[in-house]
């Protein structure tokens, strides 16, 4: 659905010559010409995906005309604006504004020495971040390193912009009980737009897996086939071991095939998945055949469940139900007079 209309610029005045662009991350940028009280401005605003519009930023303010504002985004998502303005003797001239570039390469970092707790559970570094101006082409980004006094290990590297708050984590279990030094750094490349990061809620503690499963709905004619889509994954910050997945079908549905062959088909379909890494998500498509006979007015229910041998705190999302509607579908001709 469409959002409600929203004013992007100041009230009053005359707005024209607008240009809109959206980058690969979903950030929208708008530039336009705004005239009021004898002044002409080139205004620019932006909004990240699922975010809010920024306040207008004036790229130029002149007591004479500007027009034909044009906007383009480079491969890093940075805006470049070109427009015409009245120069000497009112002769039009092109004006360009773009992102400021770094004059030299550099590195900004924060470090902290900690003792990783010794525990049987998974020890995890967790934090939120927003990263701006980073790109793999520029060689700029955020990295997290750990030094245990013997060697430096890179725990995380991010080289794409994340304008919204993003959760990141790293497994510290190999250093349980040891004193280490953690470093979060932003690396800058000369001649590229400035990169910067915001870091919040940095914690070190125990983590657990959080398995989930979701069951979709499908439809079939009596005696026909339907495809059941089962999705599962691990939303936690620790891997889950000894993972099992199962589907229980009603008597009216018969198993035909699956994109991932089950280890067993009786009394229910079951899979032995082994380990599911943190953040992983997968899909299994199962083809079933509906029994012949009259159509059913009540949808058939199939259930799915996922289990693990690892300690897990949240269990409510480990089971799901899906529906299969078995009915005849007929298309009637449409007549009009």
N, C-alpha and C positions, 0 to 999 in steps of 0.2 A: 504494500500500500504506500501511497505517497505521504510524505510528511506535510505538516501544516506550513503555509508560507511564512517566511521569516525575513525580516529586514536585516540586510547585511551592512548598510551604511548609515550615515547620519540622516535625520529627517530633513525634509525640505530640499531645496536646490534642484539641480538637474543632473541626472545620471544617464550615461550613454557609453557607447563603445566598449561594451563588456566582453570579456573572454574568460573561458572556464577550461580547466585541465584537471585530470585525476591521475595520480601515479599508481604504481603497482601495489602499493600498500593500502590503497583506498583513500588517501588524503586528497581532498578537493581544494583547489586554489582558484580564486576569482580575482580578476583585476578589471577596473573600469575607470572611466573619466567622470569626475564629479565637479560641478561648478556651482558656486554659491557666493553671493555678495561680492561679485567681481573677481573672485579667485578661482583658478582651475587646479584641481588636484588629480593625481593618479593614485588611486587607492587599491590596496591589496588585502585580502583576507584568506584564511585557510581553515580547514576543519579536518581532523583525523577521522578515520573510520570509527563510527560509534561515539564520536566526540562532539564538541561544541565549536561554533565559529569563533575565531579570534576577533579581537577588536581591530577595526581598520587601521592599517599602517600606511602613511602617506609617503610615496616614493618621490613626489615632487609637488611643489606649491608655487604657482606662478600667477602674476596679475594679468596674464593673457592666455590665449587658448592652447589647450592640448587635446589631441584627438587620436583616434584609431589605435587604441591600446591593444597590443597583442601579447599573448602569454604562451610560453612553451616550457616543458619540463625536460631536464636532461636525464641521462640514464640513472642518476643518483636521486631523482625526484626533486631536485632543487629548481625553483622558478627562475625564468629569465623573461624580462619584460622589455618590449620595444614599443615606442610611441613617437608621434610627431608633436612638435611644439613650435610656436612662433619664435623665431630668432630675431636677429638684427633686421631692421626694416621690414619686420613681419614676414620674413622669408622662412618657410617651414624647414625644420631640420630634424633628423632622427636622433632619439635619445635612448640609451640602453641602460638598464639596471639589472644586476645579477648578484649571485651570492659572493660574499667576500671570500678570498682564498688565503690559505695559510702561506706565510712567507718562507717557512722552514719546517722540517719534520720535527716531531717532538713526542713526548710521552708524559701524561699526567697520571699519577697513581696514589692510592692510599693503601697502607699495609697495617696488619695487626698480627701479633704473635698470640697463639692460643694453644691450649692443650686439648686435643681431641678426646672426648670422653671414651673410656674403655667400657664396652658393653657388648652383649650378644646381638643387640638390634643394629640395624643399619644407621650409621652416623652420617648426617647430611648437612652440607652448607646450603642454606636457602636464602634467597633475597629477591627483591623486586627491582626492576630497572626500566628506565626509558632511555633510548639511545637515538641520537640525532646525527645526521651528517655522515653516517657510516655507509660504506659500500665495498663489495669485493674488488671492484675495478679500481677504487681509490687506495685500497690497502689500509683503510682506516676501520677502527672498530674497538670493541671491548674485549678484554681477556682477563681471565682469573688464573693466577699461578699459585702453586704451593711449593714452599721450600722446607725440607725436613733437615737441613744441615748437611745433607749429602748430595742432593740433586734437586733441581727445579722441575716440577711437573705441571703441565698446562691442564687445568681442570675444565676450562670452558673458553671458547672463542666465538664471538658474534660479530659478523661483518656486514650485517644488513640493518637498516634503520628500523627502530621500533618506537614510534611516537607515543603509543599507549603503554601503560604500565604492564610489564610482562614478568611472569614468574620464572626464575631459573634456579637450578639446584645442581649439586655435584656430590658424589659419593666420597666421604672421607674415611670409610671403614678401613682401608689399608693402612691408615695412620692412627688407628685407635690406640689411645694411651700415650701418644707421642706429642711432643711440643713442636709445632710447625709455625711457619709464617705465611699468612695469606695476603696476596696482593691483587687488587683490582685496578686495572689500568686502561686508559683510553690512548690509543696510538694514532698519531696524526702524520699524514703524508704531505710534503711540501707541494704547493700548487693546487691543492684540493680544498673543497669547502671545509670549514672547521667542523670537527666532530666533538660532541660532548655527551656525557651520560649523567643521569640522575639515579642514585642508588638509595634504597630504603628497606627497612625491615630485614636487616642482615642477622641471621640466627644460625646456630649450630646445635643440632640435637638429633634425637632418634626419629627415624622415619619408617613407615610401613607401606606395603602395597595397598592399593584400593582397586580391586577388580570390579568391573561392571559388565553388564550384558543388556542388550536391547533387542527386542523381537518386533519385526514388522508385520504388516497385514498383507493379505493376498486374496485373490479371487480365482475361482475355477468353475467350470461347468460340470455337472454330474458325469463321471467317467473320464473327465479331462485332467490336466495337470496344472499345478501351480508352483511358483517358486517362492520359498520362504527365505527371507533375508535376515540373517542373524549377525549382529555386530557385538564385538566384545573388545575389552582393552584393560589397561591398567592406568588409572589416574593418579596413583600414588607416586612417591618419590623413591621407592625401593622396588627392586624386582620381586616378582612372585614366583615361587618354585612349586613343582609338582601340581601344575594346573590341570584341572579337568573341566570339560565342557560337555553339556548334555542337552538333548531335546527329547521331550515326550510328546508323541503324537496321539490324537484321539483315534478311536477305532475306525472312523470313517476316512482316515487318510493313511496311505501306504507309502513308505519310503521308496524312491526311485534311484536318486543319485545325489551327490554333493560335490561342490567345488573342492572341498577338502575331505577325502574319504574318511569315514568314521572308523574308529578301532573296533566298535561293536554296534550292531543294529538291533539287538534284543536284550532286555525288554524295551530299551530306549536307545536312541542314537547317542553315542558317546565318543569323545575325542580325548586323547592324552596329549596335552600341548607342551608339557615340560615347563620351561621357564618363559614368563612373559615380562619383558623389560618395562621399566617405568616409562610412561608416556606412549607406549605402543598401543595401536588400535588396528583391528583386523575385521574382515567380513567373510562370512561363510554363507554361500547360497545352497539351499537344499531344495531339490525337486521332489514333489510328492504327487500322488495320484488320488483323486477323489473317487469314492465309491459310486457305482452306477445306481440309478434309481431316481426318485423324486427329489426336487430341490428342497433345501432346508431354509426355513424362514429365520432360523437362529444361527448366527455364525459359529463355526467350530473354533475351539480354543486349543492352541498348542503352547507348551511351556518350555522355557529354557533356563538353565542354571549354570553357574560357573563356581568352581571351588579351588582352593589352594592349600598346600601344606604349610605355607608361611603364615606367621601371625598377621591378622588383619583386623582393623578396628571397625570399619564400616562394612556391614553385611547386607543392608537393605537393598543395595543395587546389584546383588549377586543373582537375582532371579527376575524373570520377565515373562509376560504373556503376549502372544500374538493371536490374530484372528484370521480365519479363512472363510470367506463367504462363498458357499456353493449354490449357484443358481444359474438358470438359463438366461442367456442374453439374446434378444432378438431385436433386429432393426426394422422398423416400420417405415414405409415410404411417407414422405411429407408432401401433401397436396395443397395447392393454393389456388384460389380463384381471383 
